Amino acid sequence: DITGAFLQGDQSLASRKEPLYLRQPREGLPGLFRDQLLLVVRGIFGLANSPRLFWRHLRDTLLQLGFVQSTLDKALFFFYQDNKLILAVGAHVDDLIGTGKPGEADKVLKKLCDIFDFGAWADDREDKILEYGGKQITRENGVIKLTQTKFIQATSVTPVPKWRTATPGASLMPSELTELRSVGGCLHWLVGQTRPDLAAGTSLYMSGQPTINNLVNLNRLLKEAKGSEDWGLTFRKIDLEDAKILVYSDSSWANADQLKSQAGFMVFIAGGNIDSYEGDAVTLLDWRSHRIKRQCRSTLAAETMAMDSVVDAGIFCRELFAEALIQDRKSTR
């Protein structure tokens, strides 16, 4: 977590050609004449371009250190040594997360720490639990687990009065609509990060004309999440040299409003022996449950469109891993 990230941006990276000045506060500043202006040379809070300036400063710094920016995910950076990947770093605003080979990667991270002021720095070799973006990361016996236990614990469920549940098809009142959006927002965040098991229900009940039935079912899903707060994603060691990408898709025909169909998919990375009798380790990479925009005339049509989506997602994951493993790009690309 970089401290005062927006203050570390560089105004010289702005597209604005004219210099930016500030007036002094009414009480003035020590050592300055009252009419003197302040020239802004760094990023400051309140400017619309401060986040952009910090991002450009962070990106340029990483490139100068020898990192290679991903073509497929601009917030992902790779560092190679002797044509081998030894460190990968991802950025989300002012939070960084990375994984690398001990020793070689530590030397690069030391240079990064010397440039930026980090308010918090955690290492799973020393810390049992890592906090990143509201998620908890733990490692035990070579298995990495990603959960959102604290976020789920902080959520609450507001029961729908019984007299309202008696009319499940009734439209929501303004206060109930606000509650539906709040519950749906919590579930969407969980679904997108660690809980694919809640994806289908969240998508179905957040779509169409909101009714009491939608709110009741979303509350049920949130209760389910609170009853399984330790659930999450697990990541097992897989040799990427012979790994395989597996994709699965499914669809329900005309099961939603206006005879629309619901589709879903999951993308896995697996060990090279996954298609053998012995099997191999697998890790979930991507997932989605979504409403098919067009009306499908048959189950075959719905299943085909779901399969089309998962093939795209699988190809993207495959290319991202290939990009990371093969250093055939220049750092300025």
Phi, psi and omega in degrees: 000112183279126182286133178051049188304315184294337177283350182261005175287161183245119182295340179291344179273355181287151178284345179291129182276328183282147176291157181246130182239155175235145171277155176286155172297164185303323181282356178077174178239144182302135176083002181240148172287154186301324184270000180290142177260160179252127177272124180276117180245346179239173176289148178224154178291143178104338178278140182297332184262006181300314177300320180294318180296319178295317180300316180295321178296317179296312180300312182296324179295315179298319179295321179294331178283351178109004178288158175245126180281134179295141176281329184271332178223102188294346179265011181243134184229142181241146175235129184245149174220123185055042178064018177240139179289121179242350182202136173232133182232131176246147182238137171226101186057249182253014177251134179243147174223141184209163175215143184195180180276121181306143181095283181297316181292325181298326180294322179289318180296328178298319178296322179294320179294330180287339183268316183253150177267108181266123177284331178220139179216122183233150182221125185289355172282343181240327183255134183290323182234130175258138177253125179212119177057038180076014180240155179250132181241124178231157177225128180212128180055039177079002180250128179263135180237137181240119181227170175231045185303312183296321179296317180296319180297330181279349180277159178221152180248124177262111183298145175276128180306146183300325182293339177275325180291346178292340178235076186298336181271003182289147177291156182277143171283163183308316181294324179289325177295321176297318179295319179299317179295323179294312179296317179298322178296317177299316181293320178300319179295317178296314182299318183287344185250310189218352189235075177295339181294342180260003190292312185297311181298318180297316180296317182293315186276350175263004182252160176076193180288119183291130179230177176301322179300320177299313182295318179299316182289325176294320175299321179297319178295319180294323175297320177299319178295319181292332178279353179223048187295339180272356177293152178185200180258145176242141181237119181253154181293126180226132178288112185288345181294327179233022180291160179231150176260125177249141179229144176226140178222159179204163179204147173249128187276127173053041182262004183237181180304147178059030177060027176281158183249145179259131179240156178209155177209162175221140179240128181239153164250136187224159176293163186296339181262019185297331182266014178261173180295324182288331182078184181199174181288148177226154176221133179285129181253318187211153180200160178193142169235124188212158177278128176288127188295322181268156174281125181269139184275350182201167175298321179300319180295317180295317179296322180294319180291325175295319179294323178299320180294318184287329176296318177300314181296320179294319178297319179299313180298318179299315182292327179294317177293319179298320179298319182291323186278336186249113180271087178234022182236152176275152183295343182269358183290000000 
